[in-house]
Amino acid sequence: MRRATGDPKLGLIVSRSVGSAVQRHGLSRRLRHVARDVLANLNDSEHIVIRALPSSREVVSARLAEELRAGLRRIQSVGPKR
C-alpha cells in the first residue's frame, strides 16, 4: 500500500444503476464541480470517495453540495479511524 501524499484526492463511484452513460457523466461532472470547494478545506493526505445513488441523478447541484458538506461534517465529528 502506498502512503498518502500530495493534495486531497476524490474518487467517484457512479454505477449503471444511476442511469444511462449520459446521465452518469452529467452527475459525475456535477459531483466533481461541487467537490472542488470542499476539497480546499481538507488536509493534504485525505481521500474522499463518493458513491452516487440512483436517486442522485435528479438532484440539483446545490442539494449535492449540501449533502456532501453534511456527510463530511459527520465524518469529522467522529474523528479519524486509524
Backbone hydrogen bonds in HBPLUS format (Angstrom, degrees):
<---DONOR---> <-ACCEPTOR-->    atom                        ^
c    i                          cat <-CA-CA->   ^        H-A-AA   ^      H-
h    n   atom  resd res      DA  || num        DHA   H-A  angle D-A-AA Bond
n    s   type  num  typ     dist DA aas  dist angle  dist       angle   num
A0009-LYS N   A0046-GLU O   3.05 MM  37  6.59 152.6  2.12 146.4 154.7     1
A0048-ILE N   A0009-LYS O   2.87 MM  39  6.15 163.6  1.90 148.6 152.9     2
A0011-GLY N   A0048-ILE O   2.75 MM  37  6.16 149.0  1.84 154.7 163.6     3
A0050-ILE N   A0011-GLY O   2.80 MM  39  6.20 162.1  1.83 160.4 162.3     4
A0013-ILE N   A0050-ILE O   2.76 MM  37  6.08 150.4  1.84 164.6 164.7     5
A0052-ALA N   A0013-ILE O   2.85 MM  39  6.11 163.0  1.88 163.9 168.5     6
A0018-VAL N   A0015-SER O   3.05 MM   3  5.82 166.5  2.07 120.8 125.1     7
A0019-GLY N   A0016-ARG O   3.11 MM   3  5.60 138.2  2.29 109.9 119.4     8
A0024-ARG N   A0020-SER O   2.86 MM   4  6.14 165.0  1.88 159.2 163.6     9
A0025-HIS N   A0021-ALA O   2.92 MM   4  6.02 161.8  1.96 146.9 151.9    10
A0026-GLY N   A0022-VAL O   2.99 MM   4  6.14 161.6  2.03 146.4 151.8    11
A0027-LEU N   A0023-GLN O   2.99 MM   4  6.18 160.9  2.03 149.8 154.7    12
A0028-SER N   A0024-ARG O   2.91 MM   4  6.11 158.3  1.95 148.5 155.0    13
A0029-ARG N   A0025-HIS O   2.94 MM   4  6.20 158.4  1.99 152.2 157.4    14
A0030-ARG N   A0026-GLY O   3.05 MM   4  6.33 158.7  2.09 147.3 152.8    15
A0031-LEU N   A0027-LEU O   2.87 MM   4  6.10 159.6  1.91 153.9 159.6    16
A0032-ARG N   A0028-SER O   2.93 MM   4  6.13 162.5  1.96 151.6 156.1    17
A0033-HIS N   A0029-ARG O   3.02 MM   4  6.18 158.6  2.07 146.4 152.4    18
A0034-VAL N   A0030-ARG O   2.98 MM   4  6.15 162.8  2.01 149.8 154.2    19
A0035-ALA N   A0031-LEU O   2.88 MM   4  5.98 155.4  1.94 148.5 155.7    20
A0036-ARG N   A0032-ARG O   3.16 MM   4  6.30 131.9  2.41 141.7 151.5    21
A0039-LEU N   A0035-ALA O   2.82 MM   4  5.95 159.9  1.86 162.7 167.0    22
A0041-ASN N   A0038-VAL O   3.00 MM   3  5.58 153.8  2.07 115.4 122.8    23
A0042-LEU N   A0039-LEU O   3.18 MM   3  5.29 167.9  2.19 109.6 113.1    24
A0046-GLU N   A0043-ASN O   3.22 MM   3  5.53 167.5  2.23 113.2 117.0    25
A0056-SER N   A0053-LEU O   2.91 MM   3  5.50 157.4  1.96 121.6 128.9    26
A0057-ARG N   A0054-PRO O   3.45 MM   3  6.16 171.1  2.46 118.1 120.1    27
A0059-VAL N   A0056-SER O   3.22 MM   3  5.14 158.7  2.27 103.7 110.1    28
A0063-ARG N   A0060-VAL O   3.12 MM   3  5.55 123.6  2.45 108.0 120.7    29
A0064-LEU N   A0060-VAL O   3.13 MM   4  6.49 155.0  2.19 149.3 157.0    30
A0065-ALA N   A0061-SER O   2.90 MM   4  6.18 155.6  1.96 153.2 159.2    31
A0066-GLU N   A0062-ALA O   3.08 MM   4  6.36 154.8  2.14 142.9 149.4    32
A0067-GLU N   A0063-ARG O   2.96 MM   4  6.20 165.8  1.98 154.3 157.3    33
A0068-LEU N   A0064-LEU O   2.93 MM   4  6.12 157.4  1.99 148.6 155.0    34
A0069-ARG N   A0065-ALA O   2.98 MM   4  6.15 167.4  2.00 151.9 155.2    35
A0070-ALA N   A0066-GLU O   2.92 MM   4  6.11 158.9  1.96 149.6 156.1    36
A0071-GLY N   A0067-GLU O   2.93 MM   4  6.10 157.4  1.98 146.2 152.2    37
A0072-LEU N   A0068-LEU O   2.98 MM   4  6.23 157.7  2.03 150.5 156.4    38
A0073-ARG N   A0069-ARG O   2.92 MM   4  6.15 152.3  2.00 147.5 155.2    39
A0074-ARG N   A0070-ALA O   3.05 MM   4  6.33 153.7  2.12 146.1 152.7    40
A0075-ILE N   A0071-GLY O   3.06 MM   4  6.36 156.8  2.12 146.1 152.2    41
A0076-GLN N   A0072-LEU O   2.88 MM   4  6.07 164.4  1.91 151.6 155.8    42
A0077-SER N   A0073-ARG O   2.95 MM   4  6.07 143.9  2.09 144.0 153.0    43
A0078-VAL N   A0075-ILE O   3.20 MM   3  5.40 133.7  2.43 100.2 111.9    44
A0079-GLY N   A0075-ILE O   3.15 MM   4  6.45 149.6  2.25 146.6 155.4    45
